[in-house]
Amino acid sequence: MDDRLTACAELCCGKVLCDVGTDHGYLPCYMIEKGLCTKAYACDIAPGPLSSAREHISRRGLEDKITPILSDGLENVEKSDITDVVIAGMGGELIADIISRCSWLKEGINLVLQPMTKADTLRQWLYDNGFSVKKEKACIKGRFVYSVMQVRYEKPDYPLTGEYLHYGFVKSDTPAGKRYLRNRSEKLKKIGSGLMSGGTGNSLAAELLELSKLHENE
């Protein structure tokens, strides 16, 4: 369990977990062993990774509590008693696609999402499709820093601003949070400066450069 998966675990709040794109079954095993859930499903689209998860689950002696499922996203998963769905370690666009193909995620499910790329695209999609980000935190894995979001299907009570899209609700009260905000600021500055020097998209360039100033001193 690295900081990324631990952050995902901390944002789960129910008793039955469904881990989509399970990483060797690490998260379901951890959640069961820590008493954070009583039952879990470990899902993956490919037989190989799912076999690795099944072996890890067996080594931990948790076959009676964790069910491996071969599934493209959530296509082969029934809602049943699931309370929490974790979709981690994928691009923001793929996460949005998985959610869009599963109607029962709108039925009170606690979603925990960890995009590896395009977090801003995912935030936009969630907002446009009636999902609200309830909490967000940063986590570090190696030399990279990521955002983990706790999401529910309910109308957002916050505005869709440029600051929200690019920085989310990550706070600067942890080393990971400071690093996330600073990294986002540097990326916006780089993109904005590139557009400005190229002489195209000056209005967008100006907007990105202004947004980059919000957290440049984190």
N, C-alpha and C positions, 0 to 999 in steps of 0.2 A: 504494500500500500504506500504510494507516494502522496505528496501533498495534494495533488490534483484529485485523486480518488477519495482521499480523506475529506476534502472540501465537499465533494459530492455527497458523501455519507452524512455530513453535518447538516445538509439541507433537506434530507429525507425526514418525514415526520409521521409516517404510518407504520403498519405492521407487515405489509406484504410488498416486496420489491420486485420490479421487473427491470433488469439491466440489459439495455439494448446495445449490441456491439460489445459484449462482455470481454474484458481483458483477462483471459485465463480463469475467469470466475473469481478473481480477487475480491471485487467489491461485494458480491453476494455472500461469500464466505466470511468476510470481515463483519458484515452487518449481522449475520446469524451468530457468530461467535461472540460478538460484543453485546448481544441481546437487543440490538437496535431494530430487528425485525424477526418475525417468527417463521417466515416462509419466503422463498424467493424463486424467481425464474431467471435463468441466464440465457440470453438470446444472441445468436450470431448468424450472419448470412452464409458463412462458409463452413463446410464440414470440418476442415482442419482446425481452425481456432476453437470451434465448439468441442472437438475431441479433446483439445488441450484443457479446456475448461472442465470437461467431464472428469478427466484424470485428476485435476487439482481438487475438485469437489470430493472425489472418491478418497484421495489421500487424507483429506480433512475429516472424513467420516460423516459427510453431510448429505449423502444421497437421499435421505428421507425428508430433507428440508429444502433442497434446491433442485429444481427441474430444468435441465438443459432443453432448449427449443431451437431447432433450425428454422430461421425465419428472416425474410427480407424486411427489415424494420420490425413492425408489429403485425405484419400481415397474418402470421400463423399463431397469434397470441389472442386469447379471449380475455375480456376484462375480468371476469370471474371475481376474485376477491382482492385484486390488485389495488393498492393505495398510492404507491409511488412508482414513477417510471423515470429511470435515469438514462439519458442519451448523451454519452460523453465520447470525446476523442474523435470527433468528426467535424467536417466543415459546416459552417452555419447554414449554407444552402441545403445540404443533405439533411441536416436536422429538421429544417423547416419542411422539407419534402416528406420525411417520415411522419411528422405530426399531421400534415395535411391529409395523409392517407389513413388516418385512424380516428374515426368519429368518437369513439368512447373516451378519448382523452379529454373531451369536454364535460365529462360527467364527474366532476369533483376530484379528478386525479391531481396529485401533487407532482409536477414535472420538475426535474432537475437536469439542466442543460449545460453542457460544457463544450462550446465551440472551439476548435483549434484555429480556425480562420474565419474571417467575415462575421465577427460578432455583431457589427453594425447592421449587416444585412439581415441577420436573424432578429435583432431587436425591431427593425422596421417591419418584418413579416409578422412577428408576434403582435405588434400594435395594430397593424392593419387587419388582422384576423381575430381580434377580440380576446387576445391573451394578455395577461398582466404580469409584469415582472414584480414579484413581491420582495425579493431580496437578491443581492448580488455581492459576490466577494471575489477577490483575486487569489490565485494560487500560483506557485512556482514549480516548474519541472525542468530541471537542468538549467539551461541558459534562457529558457522561455518563460513567459508569464501569461496566464490565461484568466478568463473570467468564468465563474460558475454562477448560473442563474436559477433561482427558485421561481417557478411560473405556474399560474393557474388560469383556467379559462373564465375570465370575468373582465368586464369592461375596464380598461386602464383609467385610473384617476389622476394621471399625470399627463402633461403635454408632450407632444412629439417634437422635441427640439434637437438642434444639431449637437448640443452638448450631450443630451441623453443618448443619441444614436452612437456617438463615437466613444463616450466614456462610460455609459451606463450608470448604474448606481454604486459603482465601486468607490469606496472611501479611502482616504489617505491615512487611516489610523493604524495601518500595519505596514511592515516593509514590503510585502507583496502588493498591497494597494498603492503605495507610493510608486513602486516600480511600474505597475500597470499604467497608471495615469501619466507618468513621465514618458513611457514608451509610446503611448497613444499620441501624446503631444508632439513628440519628435517625428512620428510618422506623418501626422497632419502637416507639420511644418515642411517636411521634405516634399510631400505631394504638392502642397500649395506653392512652394517656391519653384518647383519644376514647371507647374502650369504657368506661373507668372513669367518666368524667364522664356518660356516657349511662346508667349504672346497670345495664347489661346485660353479660353475659359477664365478670363480675368475676374469675373464676379464670383465664380466658384473658388478660384484661387484666394481671393480676398477673404471669403468666408472661412476657408480652411485655415488660413493664417491667423485669423482672429480666434478661432476655436483652439488653435495650438497654444495660444497664450494663457488659456485658462488654467493649465496645470504644468506649465513649463518649469516651474520652480519646485516641483514636488521632490 
